[in-house]
Structures are given as C-alpha cells and as structure tokens.
Amino acid sequence: MTKRLTLAAMFIALCVIGSMIKLFGSIALDSLSAFVGTVFLGPGFGFLLGSFGHLATAVLSGFPLSLPVHLVTAVLMGICMVCYGIVRAKTSKKWGMNRWLSIVVAYLINTPSALLVLYPLLGPLVFTLIIPLSIGALLNLVLAEVVLYFFETTSSDLQKRKQAEK
C-alpha cells in the first residue's frame, strides 16, 4: 500500500506540473499523467488523479469558468479516468484494441459528454470549447499512450534480459 500511495503522490505532482503547461486558457496537460497513473494504479486512484489534475489547472488559471463549472468538470474528469481504466484493463490487447477503444471512450466522455453536461451552466459557450477541448483531450490521450507504450516495451525488454541471465 505504501508503494501505491507514493506512486499516487508522484502522479499528483506530475498532474500539477502538467497543469502549468497550458494549451488554451484553462486547458492543459494535466490529464496526461492522470491517464498514465490510472493504468498503473487503477480506476479508483485514476478518479482522484483526474479530479485533482483538473482542479490544479482551474486554480492556476483563476477559475475562468467559475467554481461550480470547474467542480463539475473535476467530477467528469474523474469519471473519465475510471472509464478509461476499466476499458483499457478489460479490453483485449490484440492489435492494440485496448489502447484505441480506451482513447475513444475517454475522448467521448471528456469532450462531447462533458460539454453536454455543462450546457445548462455555460449555455452556448460550450460550442466555442469543442475544438480546443478536442485538441487538448486528444493530445493528453495520445501522449499518455506514447508514454505507456514506451514503458511497456522497455519493461518487457528488461524482463527478457533478466530471464536470459538466469
């Protein structure tokens, strides 16, 4: 349990660092490390990472869309991480289906579904957020999958070397 908490703290720190790398206004690279952390730690920790990452971005941006909107968005980011983690873990790894399907599910929750939920709070403003949110969500997802791909290939190479030494 101590290792998981230490990893969670490291991923929270990475979420804060990512929240300082802004793409558009309050859209940042905060969820990149949350996606990676969800794969390492599971959907429960992923919920916390996604929520905390968004709140860090909102705080550092000065809550540009108001506190209630950012609180709802933080919960939606947490739900996005849970769904991403479950789909990635439960889907077949054949042809990288777990990667592609989890990206699609996370994008659909992170952008169109989130904007639909936020429409009563933001009104027509959600239509101006579609493109920046899509770019930000896809960039976070693709970069996370690149990091995970390199980690998985590196760790499998290390395991093969250890087995060859025995």
C-alpha positions in Angstrom: 0.0 0.0 0.0 2.9 2.4 0.7 4.2 2.0 -2.8 0.8 2.8 -4.3 0.5 5.9 -2.1 4.0 7.0 -3.1 3.2 6.5 -6.8 -0.1 8.3 -6.3 1.7 11.3 -4.8 4.2 11.3 -7.7 1.4 11.3 -10.2 -0.4 14.1 -8.4 2.8 16.1 -8.6 3.0 15.3 -12.3 -0.6 16.5 -12.7 0.3 19.8 -11.1 3.3 20.2 -13.3 1.1 19.3 -16.4 -1.5 21.8 -15.2 1.2 24.5 -15.7 1.6 23.6 -19.4 -1.4 25.4 -20.8 -2.7 24.7 -24.3 -5.7 27.1 -24.4 -6.8 29.2 -21.4 -7.5 26.6 -18.7 -7.0 23.6 -21.0 -3.7 22.0 -20.1 -1.6 18.8 -20.0 -2.9 17.9 -16.5 -4.7 14.7 -17.5 -1.7 13.2 -19.3 -0.2 11.9 -16.0 -3.7 11.1 -14.7 -4.2 8.7 -17.7 -0.8 7.1 -17.1 -1.5 6.9 -13.3 -4.8 5.3 -14.0 -3.1 2.4 -15.8 -0.6 2.0 -13.0 -2.8 2.4 -10.0 -6.3 1.5 -11.2 -9.5 3.4 -11.8 -10.1 4.4 -8.1 -6.8 6.3 -7.9 -7.5 7.5 -11.5 -10.6 9.2 -10.3 -8.6 11.1 -7.7 -5.8 11.9 -10.2 -8.2 13.2 -12.9 -10.2 15.3 -10.5 -7.2 16.7 -8.7 -5.4 17.4 -12.0 -8.3 19.5 -13.3 -8.7 21.4 -10.1 -5.0 22.2 -10.1 -5.4 23.6 -13.6 -8.5 25.6 -12.6 -6.8 27.0 -9.5 -3.7 28.0 -11.5 -5.9 29.6 -14.2 -8.0 31.5 -11.7 -11.3 29.5 -12.2 -12.1 31.2 -15.6 -15.4 29.4 -15.9 -16.5 29.7 -12.3 -16.0 27.4 -9.3 -19.2 25.4 -9.9 -18.3 24.7 -13.5 -14.8 23.5 -12.5 -16.1 21.3 -9.7 -18.5 19.6 -12.1 -15.7 19.3 -14.7 -13.4 17.7 -12.0 -16.0 15.1 -11.3 -16.4 14.4 -15.0 -12.6 14.1 -15.4 -12.7 11.5 -12.5 -15.4 9.6 -14.3 -13.4 9.8 -17.5 -10.4 8.2 -15.8 -12.5 5.4 -14.2 -14.0 4.5 -17.6 -10.6 4.8 -19.3 -9.0 2.5 -16.8 -11.8 -0.1 -16.9 -11.9 -0.2 -20.7 -8.1 -0.4 -21.0 -7.9 -3.2 -18.5 -10.9 -5.3 -19.7 -10.5 -5.0 -23.5 -8.4 -7.4 -25.5 -4.9 -6.3 -26.2 -5.0 -7.9 -29.6 -4.0 -5.3 -32.2 -3.9 -2.7 -29.5 -7.6 -2.7 -29.2 -7.4 -1.8 -25.5 -5.5 1.4 -26.4 -7.7 2.5 -29.2 -11.0 1.8 -27.5 -9.9 3.4 -24.3 -8.9 6.5 -26.2 -12.3 6.7 -27.9 -14.2 6.2 -24.7 -12.1 8.8 -22.8 -12.5 11.3 -25.6 -16.2 10.9 -25.8 -16.6 11.4 -22.1 -14.0 14.2 -21.9 -15.3 16.3 -24.7 -18.8 15.8 -26.1 -20.4 14.3 -23.0 -18.8 16.8 -20.7 -19.9 19.7 -22.8 -23.5 18.3 -22.9 -23.5 18.1 -19.1 -22.0 21.6 -18.8 -24.5 23.2 -21.3 -27.0 24.2 -18.5 -24.2 26.0 -16.7 -22.4 27.5 -19.7 -25.1 27.8 -22.4 -23.9 28.5 -26.0 -20.3 29.0 -24.7 -19.9 25.2 -24.9 -19.9 25.4 -28.7 -16.7 27.6 -28.7 -15.0 25.0 -26.4 -15.5 22.0 -28.7 -12.3 22.4 -30.8 -9.9 23.5 -28.0 -11.2 20.7 -25.7 -10.9 18.1 -28.5 -7.3 19.1 -29.3 -6.4 19.1 -25.6 -8.1 15.8 -24.8 -6.6 14.0 -27.8 -3.1 15.5 -27.1 -3.3 14.3 -23.5 -4.5 10.9 -24.5 -2.0 10.3 -27.3 0.9 11.5 -25.3 -0.2 9.2 -22.4 -0.4 6.3 -24.7 3.0 7.0 -26.1 4.5 7.1 -22.6 2.7 3.9 -21.7 3.8 2.2 -25.0 7.5 3.0 -24.3 7.2 2.0 -20.7 5.6 -1.3 -21.6 8.2 -2.1 -24.3 11.0 -1.1 -22.0 9.8 -3.2 -19.1 9.2 -6.2 -21.3 12.8 -5.9 -22.7 14.1 -5.8 -19.1 12.1 -8.9 -18.2 13.5 -10.7 -21.2 17.1 -9.7 -20.2 16.6 -10.9 -16.7 15.2 -14.3 -17.9 18.2 -14.6 -20.3 20.6 -14.0 -17.4 19.2 -16.9 -15.4 
